């Protein structure tokens, strides 16, 4: 690399030919590795990637776009960006896009409705993205995506959905069943549910899982109390339950609302978990530091974003598509749940 200098003595950026020389391969082989071609074996691929790292080679994205007739840009339509799940999904998508050599163009929606979402999709199509991911886990956004006429690869994060080729989802019904089952196995027979707002498929999936598990154990169920995902709404719901001596366990649809429930019970003189057990959902980073630490269900929202990109790239490349497997939840046992008092 000593002779590879720009005028003025500054080192030039390494070129593909420099990578090829260091790896002992042709520049066509380097190109195939960069394009993830199956024609290159693992040993050659490792040599080329080692040379890329050693030289600090960066691909010319403009040249790549011209060669592939792609813009190297993925569009994202996002709603609820201030919420934990959509934020992590967006982060996962941005990271996976960057790793694949793509930029991302984001349209953040202040509200959802058919016309608003359609306008966002049409805007991204007009600026020339190679594909679009919709990370807007509300019913209005899902309805607007159906039948979008542009000839563009499109995938959506749809909580509570079944497997699909153009849908990424977490098995939130199973997650709700795991939380409810844990409370049942502790010996609770009256398990209340504080649910998310109407219009969010994730909220409905978590209600469905709670009901299915109660039904499987032939336990009575109460009408869920609706919140809006915020700690304040959880506090209000917790105050409604605090004075009811029949309440010994509560499954809450997300950890932020669970925080509000815990505070409401504390201020009402109810001890957790001695008087009432609390189970949450999502496993936000702060959940392990609640007082007491919160038993909850972990959902891998970052992997949602990564799977959106992986499936979009398959569509863009014209590969045969298969169903995207449902992401599995993971139960987290902490100190906010215990058997009911005798």
Protein Blocks (a to p, Z undefined) as FASTA:
>chain_A
ZZmccehhiacdddfklmmmmnopafklmmmmmnopakbcfklmmmmmmmmmmnopacdf
klmmmmnopahiacdddehklpmklmmmmmmmmmmmmmnopacdddddfbdcfklmmmmm
mmmmmnopabdcdddfbfklmmmmgopabdcddddddehiacdfkbccddfklmmmmmmm
mmmmnopabdcdddddehiaklmmmmmmmmmmmmmnopacddddddehiaklmmmmmmmm
mmmmkbmbdcdfbfklmmmmmmmmmmnopacfklpccddehjaaklmmmccddddddddf
klmmmmmmmmmmmmmnopacdddddddddddddfkbccddZZ
